[in-house]
């Protein structure tokens, strides 16, 4: 069902279009709040419309790209607005809406359940409301653990009140894979700190695995009994968590501008952090703009792959990437079926995965191409910024504040597309009620 009836009138809105409207409305609300004088330390005024729109989109889309310094620009009011947008954006506006329905005791109808199913990207309509309740509980538990741990650590070097606030802010930002920090150099001053490195990575890895996987692990309590989705998400995440830090360590080992001058222990921590964070969150403990080109290219690939489906992270998703790889293997080995862990993947799912990749590449190329007209910068920086925005990662090669007004609008659009998903955006733009009534004769063409 993709049409809903309201008071007898047929409302021809696809769920994807409703998601676009919902996220768009939330972004506009955030934009308005950031433009208020009480949101910033600027005398008598808030952010300009374009900057406010950029920051609100980055927060709602849990990206972390910023055209202003968070800690020195926003007042407490502005930072609380930012945190609220991050939390709502991480959950998704439908999850937040259902949560409010539950609190108010309102009935949740079929329309809301269908929208929630589409928003959470789950297979079945059954149990979606209970899933929302579990998502909220998981969020509060994990973020509380992160906030307490970070607050205790930072209490040794800053006043207790500030340490608690820093702990809460960075815990919410990390779990939702947003990457916003309160320090001008993000987390660079703690490059070799075990507590900060471990806790921040724990938070964004947990948020990036996906709520369905977390609940599957909790209920099944055995790897063999996990669903195929959970097995693929965990395996691919583990592989990338191992490969990422190794590549960064090798590529940056002798780079004096990043980790070259650090002690060996700090080099390992920096490589681990930056290799793991690249797929999902925009935190950094080293200067991204000073990294070697080889590192940036590899990081672009990791950002494009992204996190798991149903998570707070972006990208095409690790499960999509895995299906493409296994489908490729099935084709080159002349097999009729795509098999993973002794389970068969339907070709319909393979086609959808291919569509996601094609749509992602199309939007990335389009925004990147337009940026070459509006910005005077190296191609590598423009492409890195574009992929980071699409994957809602938030890493930048020190280029975001230098974006022109037109460039900021383009990156804002890219973040919005990335958060909703390229296929969802394509559905929203191209959806039509007309169904094909004719199936034409098949004919072969030459390819490859």
C-alpha positions as CSV (number, residue, x, y, z in Angstrom):
1,X,0.0,0.0,0.0
2,X,1.4,3.3,-1.0
3,X,-1.7,5.5,-0.9
4,X,-3.5,6.6,2.2
5,X,-7.1,7.8,2.7
6,X,-8.0,10.7,4.9
7,X,-11.5,11.9,5.5
8,X,-12.6,10.2,2.2
9,X,-10.1,12.0,0.1
10,X,-7.3,10.1,-1.7
11,X,-3.9,11.5,-0.7
12,X,-1.4,10.4,-3.2
13,X,1.7,10.7,-1.1
14,X,4.3,8.0,-1.2
15,X,5.9,7.2,2.2
16,X,9.2,8.5,0.8
17,X,7.5,11.9,0.1
18,X,6.1,12.1,3.6
19,X,9.6,11.4,5.0
20,X,11.0,14.2,2.9
21,X,8.3,16.6,4.1
22,X,8.9,15.5,7.7
23,X,12.7,15.9,7.7
24,X,12.4,19.1,5.7
25,X,10.0,20.6,8.3
26,X,12.3,19.7,11.1
27,X,15.2,21.3,9.3
28,X,13.3,24.5,8.7
29,X,12.4,24.7,12.4
30,X,16.0,24.3,13.4
31,X,17.0,26.9,10.9
32,X,14.6,29.4,12.4
33,X,15.9,28.7,15.9
34,X,19.5,29.1,14.9
35,X,18.6,32.5,13.4
36,X,17.4,33.8,16.8
37,X,19.8,36.2,18.6
38,X,19.8,34.0,21.7
39,X,21.2,31.1,19.7
40,X,24.7,32.6,19.2
41,X,27.2,34.9,20.8
42,X,26.9,37.3,17.9
43,X,25.8,40.7,19.1
44,X,22.1,41.1,18.5
45,X,21.8,38.5,15.7
46,X,21.8,34.8,15.0
47,X,23.2,32.9,12.1
48,X,22.4,34.0,8.5
49,X,19.8,32.0,6.8
50,X,22.2,29.9,4.7
51,X,24.5,29.2,7.6
52,X,21.5,28.3,9.9
53,X,20.1,26.1,7.2
54,X,23.4,24.3,6.8
55,X,23.9,23.8,10.6
56,X,20.3,22.6,11.0
57,X,20.6,20.2,8.1
58,X,23.9,18.9,9.4
59,X,22.4,18.3,12.8
60,X,19.1,16.7,11.6
61,X,21.0,14.6,9.1
62,X,23.5,13.6,11.9
63,X,26.4,14.7,9.6
64,X,28.6,17.0,11.6
65,X,29.9,19.3,8.9
66,X,29.9,22.8,10.2
67,X,30.5,26.3,8.7
68,X,30.9,27.8,12.2
69,X,32.8,26.6,15.3
70,X,30.2,24.9,17.5
71,X,31.8,25.7,20.9
72,X,32.5,29.3,20.3
73,X,29.5,30.3,18.1
74,X,26.5,28.8,19.9
75,X,25.2,29.8,23.3
76,X,23.8,27.2,25.7
77,X,20.4,27.6,24.0
78,X,21.9,27.1,20.6
79,X,23.8,24.0,21.7
80,X,20.7,22.5,23.3
81,X,18.8,23.1,20.0
82,X,21.7,21.4,18.2
83,X,21.6,18.4,20.5
84,X,17.8,18.1,20.1
85,X,18.0,18.2,16.4
86,X,20.8,15.5,16.5
87,X,18.7,13.2,18.7
88,X,15.6,13.6,16.7
89,X,17.6,13.2,13.5
90,X,19.3,10.1,14.8
91,X,16.0,8.4,15.7
92,X,14.2,9.7,12.6
93,X,11.2,12.1,12.8
94,X,8.7,9.2,12.5
95,X,10.3,7.3,15.5
96,X,10.2,10.6,17.5
97,X,6.6,11.2,16.5
98,X,5.5,7.7,17.6
99,X,7.4,8.2,20.8
100,X,5.4,11.3,21.5
101,X,2.2,9.4,20.6
102,X,3.1,6.8,23.2
103,X,3.8,9.4,25.9
104,X,0.5,11.2,25.2
105,X,-1.4,7.9,25.1
106,X,-2.7,8.4,21.6
107,X,-3.7,5.6,19.3
108,X,-1.2,4.7,16.6
109,X,-3.0,3.8,13.3
110,X,-2.1,1.8,10.3
111,X,-0.9,4.9,8.4
112,X,1.6,5.8,11.1
113,X,2.7,2.1,11.3
114,X,3.3,2.0,7.5
115,X,5.3,5.2,7.6
116,X,7.3,3.9,10.6
117,X,8.1,0.7,8.8
118,X,9.4,2.6,5.8
119,X,11.4,5.0,8.0
120,X,13.0,2.2,10.1
121,X,13.6,0.1,6.9
122,X,12.3,-3.1,8.6
123,X,10.8,-6.1,6.9
124,X,7.5,-6.5,8.7
125,X,4.7,-4.2,10.0
126,X,4.4,-6.4,13.0
127,X,6.0,-5.1,16.2
128,X,7.2,-1.7,14.8
129,X,5.7,0.2,17.8
130,X,7.5,-2.1,20.3
131,X,10.6,-1.6,18.2
132,X,10.3,2.1,18.8
133,X,10.1,1.6,22.5
134,X,13.2,-0.6,22.5
135,X,15.1,2.0,20.3
136,X,14.3,4.7,22.9
137,X,15.4,2.5,25.8
138,X,18.7,1.4,24.0
139,X,19.4,5.0,23.2
140,X,19.1,6.3,26.7
141,X,21.0,3.4,28.2
142,X,24.0,3.7,25.8
143,X,24.1,7.5,25.9
144,X,23.9,7.5,29.7
145,X,26.9,5.0,29.9
146,X,28.8,7.2,27.5
147,X,28.0,10.5,29.3
148,X,29.0,9.2,32.7
149,X,32.2,7.7,31.5
150,X,33.3,10.8,29.5
151,X,32.2,13.1,32.4
152,X,34.3,11.2,34.9
153,X,37.3,11.3,32.5
154,X,37.0,15.0,31.7
155,X,36.4,15.9,35.4
156,X,40.1,15.5,35.9
157,X,40.9,18.4,33.7
158,X,37.9,20.7,33.8
159,X,35.3,21.8,36.3
160,X,32.7,19.1,37.2
161,X,29.7,21.0,35.7
162,X,31.6,21.5,32.4
163,X,32.8,17.9,32.4
164,X,29.2,16.6,32.8
165,X,28.0,18.8,30.0
166,X,30.8,17.8,27.8
167,X,30.1,14.2,28.5
168,X,26.4,14.5,27.7
169,X,27.0,16.5,24.5
170,X,29.7,14.2,23.1
171,X,27.8,11.1,24.1
172,X,24.7,12.1,22.2
173,X,26.7,13.4,19.3
174,X,28.7,10.1,19.1
175,X,25.9,7.6,19.5
176,X,23.9,9.4,16.7
177,X,27.0,9.4,14.5
178,X,26.8,13.2,14.3
179,X,30.5,14.1,15.0
180,X,29.8,17.6,16.4
181,X,32.4,18.6,19.1
182,X,32.8,21.5,21.5
183,X,36.5,22.1,20.9
184,X,37.8,24.0,17.9
185,X,40.1,21.0,17.0
186,X,37.3,18.5,17.8
187,X,39.0,15.7,19.8
188,X,42.6,16.3,18.8
189,X,43.8,17.1,22.3
190,X,42.8,13.6,23.4
191,X,44.5,11.8,20.4
192,X,46.3,9.3,22.7
193,X,43.7,9.1,25.5
194,X,42.5,5.5,25.9
195,X,39.2,6.4,27.7
196,X,38.1,9.0,25.1
197,X,39.2,6.9,22.1
198,X,37.5,3.7,23.4
199,X,34.2,5.3,24.6
200,X,33.7,7.6,21.6
201,X,34.3,4.7,19.2
202,X,32.0,2.4,21.3
203,X,29.3,4.9,21.0
204,X,29.4,5.5,17.3
205,X,30.0,1.8,16.4
206,X,27.0,0.9,18.5
207,X,24.9,3.5,16.9
208,X,26.2,2.5,13.5
209,X,25.5,-1.2,13.8
210,X,21.8,-0.6,13.8
211,X,19.0,-1.1,16.4
212,X,17.7,-4.3,14.7
213,X,21.1,-5.9,15.0
214,X,21.5,-4.8,18.7
215,X,18.1,-6.3,19.5
216,X,18.8,-9.4,17.6
217,X,22.0,-10.0,19.6
218,X,20.2,-9.3,22.8
219,X,17.4,-11.8,22.0
220,X,19.3,-14.6,20.2
221,X,22.5,-14.5,22.4
222,X,24.2,-16.8,19.9
223,X,26.0,-15.9,16.6
224,X,24.6,-18.9,14.9
225,X,21.0,-18.0,15.7
226,X,21.4,-14.4,14.4
227,X,19.4,-13.3,11.3
228,X,21.3,-13.2,8.0
229,X,21.1,-9.4,8.1
230,X,22.8,-9.3,11.5
231,X,25.5,-11.7,10.5
232,X,26.4,-9.7,7.4
233,X,26.2,-6.4,9.2
234,X,28.5,-7.6,12.0
235,X,31.0,-9.4,9.7
236,X,31.3,-6.5,7.3
237,X,31.7,-4.0,10.1
238,X,34.4,-6.2,11.7
239,X,36.3,-6.4,8.5
240,X,36.2,-2.7,7.9
241,X,37.1,-2.0,11.5
242,X,40.3,-4.1,11.1
243,X,41.2,-2.9,7.6
244,X,40.6,0.9,8.2
245,X,43.1,1.5,11.0
246,X,45.7,-0.6,9.3
247,X,45.5,1.4,6.1
248,X,45.6,4.7,7.9
249,X,48.6,3.6,10.0
250,X,50.6,2.6,7.0
251,X,49.6,5.6,4.9
252,X,50.2,8.2,7.6
253,X,53.0,6.6,9.6
254,X,55.7,9.1,8.4
255,X,53.5,12.1,7.8
256,X,54.7,14.8,10.2
257,X,51.5,16.8,9.8
258,X,49.3,14.0,11.2
259,X,50.8,11.1,13.2
260,X,54.4,11.1,12.0
261,X,55.7,13.0,15.1
262,X,53.6,11.2,17.7
263,X,54.9,8.4,20.0
264,X,54.1,4.9,18.8
265,X,51.2,4.5,21.2
266,X,49.6,7.7,20.1
267,X,50.1,6.7,16.5
268,X,48.2,3.4,17.1
269,X,45.4,5.2,18.9
270,X,45.1,7.9,16.2
271,X,45.1,5.3,13.4
272,X,42.5,3.2,15.2
273,X,40.2,6.1,15.8
274,X,40.4,7.7,12.4
275,X,40.2,4.3,10.6
276,X,37.1,3.4,12.5
277,X,35.3,6.8,12.6
278,X,35.5,7.3,8.9
279,X,32.5,5.2,7.9
280,X,30.0,6.9,10.2
281,X,30.9,9.8,12.4
282,X,32.7,13.1,11.8
283,X,35.0,13.2,14.8
284,X,38.7,13.6,14.3
285,X,41.8,13.4,16.5
286,X,44.2,14.4,13.7
287,X,44.2,17.1,11.0
288,X,42.1,15.6,8.1
289,X,43.2,18.3,5.7
290,X,46.9,17.4,6.3
291,X,46.4,13.7,5.5
292,X,48.1,12.1,2.5
293,X,46.0,11.8,-0.7
294,X,46.1,8.0,-0.4
295,X,44.5,8.2,3.0
296,X,41.8,10.6,1.8
297,X,40.9,8.3,-1.2
298,X,40.6,5.3,1.1
299,X,38.5,7.3,3.5
300,X,36.2,8.2,0.6
301,X,35.6,4.5,0.0
302,X,34.9,3.8,3.6
303,X,32.5,6.8,3.8
304,X,30.7,5.6,0.7
305,X,30.1,2.2,2.2
306,X,29.0,3.6,5.5
307,X,27.2,2.0,8.4
308,X,24.5,-0.7,8.8
309,X,20.9,-0.4,7.7
310,X,18.5,0.9,10.4
311,X,21.3,2.7,12.2
312,X,22.1,6.3,12.8
313,X,24.9,6.2,10.2
314,X,24.8,6.9,6.5
315,X,26.4,5.6,3.2
316,X,25.0,2.9,0.9
317,X,25.2,0.6,4.0
318,X,27.5,-2.4,4.6
319,X,24.7,-4.9,3.8
320,X,24.1,-3.3,0.4
321,X,27.9,-3.4,-0.3
322,X,28.0,-7.1,0.7
323,X,25.1,-8.0,-1.6
324,X,26.8,-6.2,-4.5
325,X,30.1,-8.1,-3.9
326,X,28.4,-11.5,-3.6
327,X,26.2,-10.8,-6.6
328,X,29.4,-9.9,-8.6
329,X,30.9,-13.2,-7.4
330,X,27.8,-15.2,-8.5
331,X,28.0,-13.6,-12.0
332,X,31.7,-14.2,-12.6
333,X,31.4,-17.8,-11.3
334,X,28.4,-18.4,-13.6
335,X,26.0,-19.2,-10.7
336,X,22.3,-18.7,-10.9
337,X,21.9,-17.8,-7.2
338,X,23.5,-15.3,-4.8
339,X,24.3,-17.2,-1.7
340,X,25.5,-15.8,1.7
341,X,25.9,-18.0,4.8
342,X,24.0,-20.8,3.1
343,X,21.1,-18.5,2.4
344,X,19.8,-17.4,-1.0
345,X,19.5,-13.7,-1.8
346,X,16.6,-12.8,-4.2
347,X,17.6,-11.1,-7.4
348,X,14.9,-8.5,-6.5
349,X,17.1,-7.5,-3.5
350,X,20.2,-7.5,-5.7
351,X,18.5,-5.2,-8.1
352,X,17.4,-2.9,-5.3
353,X,21.0,-2.8,-4.0
354,X,22.3,-2.0,-7.4
355,X,19.7,0.8,-7.7
356,X,20.9,2.3,-4.4
357,X,24.5,2.3,-5.6
358,X,23.6,3.8,-9.0
359,X,21.4,6.5,-7.3
360,X,24.1,7.3,-4.8
361,X,26.7,7.7,-7.6
362,X,24.4,9.8,-9.6
363,X,23.7,12.3,-6.8
364,X,27.4,12.4,-5.7
365,X,28.5,13.1,-9.3
366,X,25.8,15.7,-9.8
367,X,26.7,17.7,-6.6
368,X,30.4,17.3,-7.2
369,X,30.1,18.5,-10.7
370,X,28.1,21.6,-9.6
371,X,30.7,22.3,-6.9
372,X,33.4,22.6,-9.6
373,X,31.5,25.6,-10.9
374,X,30.9,27.3,-7.5
375,X,34.2,26.5,-5.7
376,X,37.8,27.2,-6.4
377,X,39.5,24.2,-4.8
378,X,41.3,21.0,-5.5
379,X,39.2,18.2,-6.9
380,X,40.1,15.9,-4.0
381,X,38.7,18.3,-1.5
382,X,35.5,18.8,-3.4
383,X,34.9,15.1,-3.8
384,X,35.8,14.4,-0.2
385,X,33.4,17.0,1.0
386,X,30.6,15.7,-1.3
387,X,31.0,12.0,-0.2
388,X,31.3,13.1,3.4
389,X,28.0,15.0,3.1
390,X,26.3,12.1,1.2
391,X,27.4,9.5,3.8
392,X,26.4,11.9,6.6
393,X,29.9,11.4,8.0
394,X,30.9,15.0,8.6
395,X,34.7,14.7,8.1
396,X,36.2,17.6,6.2
397,X,39.6,18.3,4.7
398,X,39.4,21.8,6.4
399,X,37.2,23.0,3.6
400,X,33.7,23.4,4.9
401,X,34.0,27.0,6.3
402,X,35.5,28.1,3.0
403,X,32.4,27.0,1.0
404,X,30.7,29.8,-1.0
405,X,27.0,30.4,-0.3
406,X,26.1,28.4,-3.4
407,X,28.5,25.6,-2.3
408,X,26.9,25.5,1.2
409,X,23.5,25.1,-0.4
410,X,24.7,22.2,-2.6
411,X,26.3,20.4,0.4
412,X,23.1,21.0,2.4
413,X,21.2,19.3,-0.4
414,X,23.7,16.5,-0.4
415,X,23.4,15.9,3.4
416,X,19.6,15.8,3.0
417,X,19.7,13.2,0.3
418,X,22.3,11.2,2.2
419,X,20.2,11.1,5.4
420,X,17.0,10.0,3.6
421,X,18.8,7.6,1.3
422,X,19.4,8.0,-2.5
423,X,16.6,5.5,-3.3
424,X,14.1,7.2,-1.0
425,X,14.9,10.5,-2.6
426,X,14.5,9.0,-6.0
427,X,11.1,7.6,-5.0
428,X,10.1,10.9,-3.6
429,X,11.0,12.8,-6.8
430,X,9.9,10.3,-9.4
431,X,7.0,8.4,-7.7
432,X,3.9,8.1,-9.9
433,X,0.5,6.4,-9.3
434,X,0.5,5.0,-12.8
435,X,1.4,1.3,-13.2
436,X,2.7,-0.2,-16.4
437,X,-0.1,-2.2,-18.1
438,X,2.1,-3.5,-20.9
439,X,5.0,-5.9,-20.8
440,X,7.1,-5.6,-23.9
441,X,9.0,-8.2,-25.8
442,X,12.5,-9.0,-24.6
443,X,15.6,-8.2,-26.7
444,X,19.3,-8.5,-26.0
445,X,21.8,-5.7,-26.3
446,X,25.6,-5.7,-26.1
447,X,27.2,-4.7,-22.7
448,X,30.7,-4.6,-21.2
